[in-house]
Amino acid sequence: MEKSLIPYIVIDPQVKPKGCIIWLHGLGADGHDFEPIVPQLNLPEALGMRFIFPHAPVRPVTLNQGYPMPAWYDIIDLTPEGREDAAGLDSSGKSISDIIHQQIAQGIESSNIILAGFSQGAALALYTGLRYPLALGGIIALSGYLPQAQSLKQEACEANSSIPIFMAHGNMDPVVNIEFGQDSAKRLEHLGYPVSWKTYPMEHCLCAEQLKDLREWLVKVPAPQ
């Protein structure tokens, strides 16, 4: 791994990797948090999908009394304004873009790379993917929201103007209100993005029905050639 990249976990398929899912964890977690998603999704081996789970840097988080923890960006409070740490988003977005660059250099087409994330990781996946200069395969945003929505129209890259987006949220989420997710999906649809929006009877987590729907979506998005 290049020294300049943030650390991450790699889980390769049994066949030569043809595609890649870069999965971003939530606030206070690390890359290990979603390792179990690989066998749970049980994707067809023929897809040749590599999974990458980056570790966010440790930084003080204002919302948690300044306590240092793994975080992609700072959160002041849970209002729309308090969730918008532009500098932190930009820094972490560049770190994830560096991983995408590396995967392309290793022979994976950008159109076979999917950005996924949960909660804060979902926000970063949307922020990074919609601004990335090469066409990506899709974005998965679970229990998250669209950050820096006001600047998206000016900053979005044309290459990803029709990128498939899977968004899902629990209708009993006490951490990220479902209205934040719904509003984000509507904003994206208004800008012309093809969004698949799903809700589930759950809190701030994943459920079996959600994983089933996500697997079906992943199999349907343009498969690696």
GIGI-V219943 format. One record per residue. N is the residue number from 0. PSI is psi as a letter, one per 40 degrees, with the letter a starting at -180 (* if undefined). D_FIRST is the distance of its C-alpha to the first C-alpha in whole Angstrom. Layout:
n=N psi=PSI d_first=D_FIRST
n=N psi=PSI d_first=D_FIRST
//
This chain:
n=0 psi=h d_first=0
n=1 psi=h d_first=4
n=2 psi=d d_first=6
n=3 psi=e d_first=9
n=4 psi=i d_first=7
n=5 psi=i d_first=9
n=6 psi=i d_first=8
n=7 psi=i d_first=9
n=8 psi=i d_first=11
n=9 psi=h d_first=10
n=10 psi=h d_first=14
n=11 psi=i d_first=15
n=12 psi=i d_first=18
n=13 psi=d d_first=20
n=14 psi=i d_first=20
n=15 psi=h d_first=18
n=16 psi=h d_first=16
n=17 psi=d d_first=19
n=18 psi=i d_first=18
n=19 psi=h d_first=16
n=20 psi=h d_first=17
n=21 psi=h d_first=15
n=22 psi=h d_first=17
n=23 psi=h d_first=18
n=24 psi=i d_first=20
n=25 psi=a d_first=23
n=26 psi=h d_first=24
n=27 psi=e d_first=24
n=28 psi=a d_first=22
n=29 psi=a d_first=18
n=30 psi=d d_first=16
n=31 psi=e d_first=18
n=32 psi=d d_first=21
n=33 psi=e d_first=20
n=34 psi=d d_first=19
n=35 psi=e d_first=23
n=36 psi=d d_first=23
n=37 psi=d d_first=21
n=38 psi=d d_first=24
n=39 psi=d d_first=27
n=40 psi=d d_first=26
n=41 psi=f d_first=26
n=42 psi=i d_first=25
n=43 psi=h d_first=27
n=44 psi=d d_first=25
n=45 psi=d d_first=26
n=46 psi=d d_first=24
n=47 psi=f d_first=20
n=48 psi=h d_first=19
n=49 psi=i d_first=15
n=50 psi=h d_first=15
n=51 psi=h d_first=12
n=52 psi=g d_first=13
n=53 psi=i d_first=12
n=54 psi=h d_first=14
n=55 psi=i d_first=16
n=56 psi=i d_first=17
n=57 psi=h d_first=20
n=58 psi=i d_first=23
n=59 psi=h d_first=27
n=60 psi=h d_first=28
n=61 psi=d d_first=32
n=62 psi=d d_first=33
n=63 psi=f d_first=32
n=64 psi=f d_first=34
n=65 psi=e d_first=31
n=66 psi=h d_first=30
n=67 psi=h d_first=26
n=68 psi=i d_first=24
n=69 psi=h d_first=21
n=70 psi=h d_first=22
n=71 psi=d d_first=20
n=72 psi=i d_first=24
n=73 psi=i d_first=27
n=74 psi=h d_first=30
n=75 psi=d d_first=33
n=76 psi=a d_first=35
n=77 psi=e d_first=36
n=78 psi=i d_first=38
n=79 psi=d d_first=36
n=80 psi=d d_first=36
n=81 psi=e d_first=35
n=82 psi=e d_first=32
n=83 psi=g d_first=31
n=84 psi=g d_first=28
n=85 psi=d d_first=28
n=86 psi=d d_first=26
n=87 psi=d d_first=23
n=88 psi=d d_first=23
n=89 psi=d d_first=22
n=90 psi=d d_first=20
n=91 psi=d d_first=18
n=92 psi=d d_first=19
n=93 psi=d d_first=17
n=94 psi=d d_first=14
n=95 psi=d d_first=14
n=96 psi=d d_first=15
n=97 psi=d d_first=12
n=98 psi=d d_first=10
n=99 psi=d d_first=13
n=100 psi=d d_first=12
n=101 psi=d d_first=9
n=102 psi=d d_first=11
n=103 psi=d d_first=14
n=104 psi=d d_first=12
n=105 psi=e d_first=11
n=106 psi=e d_first=15
n=107 psi=h d_first=16
n=108 psi=i d_first=19
n=109 psi=d d_first=19
n=110 psi=e d_first=22
n=111 psi=e d_first=20
n=112 psi=h d_first=18
n=113 psi=h d_first=20
n=114 psi=h d_first=19
n=115 psi=i d_first=21
n=116 psi=i d_first=22
n=117 psi=h d_first=24
n=118 psi=b d_first=27
n=119 psi=d d_first=25
n=120 psi=d d_first=22
n=121 psi=d d_first=24
n=122 psi=d d_first=25
n=123 psi=d d_first=22
n=124 psi=d d_first=21
n=125 psi=d d_first=25
n=126 psi=d d_first=24
n=127 psi=d d_first=21
n=128 psi=d d_first=22
n=129 psi=e d_first=26
n=130 psi=e d_first=25
n=131 psi=h d_first=22
n=132 psi=e d_first=23
n=133 psi=i d_first=22
n=134 psi=h d_first=24
n=135 psi=i d_first=22
n=136 psi=d d_first=23
n=137 psi=i d_first=24
n=138 psi=h d_first=24
n=139 psi=h d_first=25
n=140 psi=h d_first=26
n=141 psi=h d_first=28
n=142 psi=f d_first=30
n=143 psi=a d_first=29
n=144 psi=i d_first=31
n=145 psi=h d_first=30
n=146 psi=i d_first=29
n=147 psi=f d_first=31
n=148 psi=d d_first=33
n=149 psi=d d_first=36
n=150 psi=e d_first=33
n=151 psi=d d_first=32
n=152 psi=d d_first=34
n=153 psi=d d_first=34
n=154 psi=e d_first=30
n=155 psi=i d_first=29
n=156 psi=h d_first=28
n=157 psi=d d_first=30
n=158 psi=d d_first=27
n=159 psi=f d_first=27
n=160 psi=e d_first=31
n=161 psi=f d_first=31
n=162 psi=h d_first=28
n=163 psi=h d_first=29
n=164 psi=h d_first=29
n=165 psi=h d_first=29
n=166 psi=h d_first=31
n=167 psi=i d_first=32
n=168 psi=i d_first=34
n=169 psi=h d_first=36
n=170 psi=e d_first=40
n=171 psi=f d_first=40
n=172 psi=h d_first=37
n=173 psi=e d_first=38
n=174 psi=d d_first=34
n=175 psi=h d_first=34
n=176 psi=h d_first=37
n=177 psi=d d_first=38
n=178 psi=d d_first=39
n=179 psi=d d_first=36
n=180 psi=d d_first=35
n=181 psi=d d_first=38
n=182 psi=d d_first=38
n=183 psi=d d_first=35
n=184 psi=d d_first=35
n=185 psi=d d_first=38
n=186 psi=d d_first=37
n=187 psi=d d_first=34
n=188 psi=d d_first=37
n=189 psi=d d_first=39
n=190 psi=e d_first=37
n=191 psi=e d_first=37
n=192 psi=i d_first=34
n=193 psi=h d_first=34
n=194 psi=h d_first=34
n=195 psi=h d_first=34
n=196 psi=h d_first=35
n=197 psi=i d_first=36
n=198 psi=i d_first=37
n=199 psi=i d_first=38
n=200 psi=g d_first=40
n=201 psi=i d_first=37
n=202 psi=b d_first=36
n=203 psi=g d_first=33
n=204 psi=a d_first=31
n=205 psi=i d_first=30
n=206 psi=i d_first=33
n=207 psi=d d_first=34
n=208 psi=d d_first=35
n=209 psi=d d_first=33
n=210 psi=d d_first=30
n=211 psi=d d_first=32
n=212 psi=d d_first=33
n=213 psi=d d_first=29
n=214 psi=d d_first=29
n=215 psi=d d_first=32
n=216 psi=d d_first=30
n=217 psi=d d_first=27
n=218 psi=d d_first=29
n=219 psi=d d_first=31
n=220 psi=i d_first=28
n=221 psi=h d_first=28
n=222 psi=i d_first=26
n=223 psi=i d_first=23
n=224 psi=* d_first=25
//
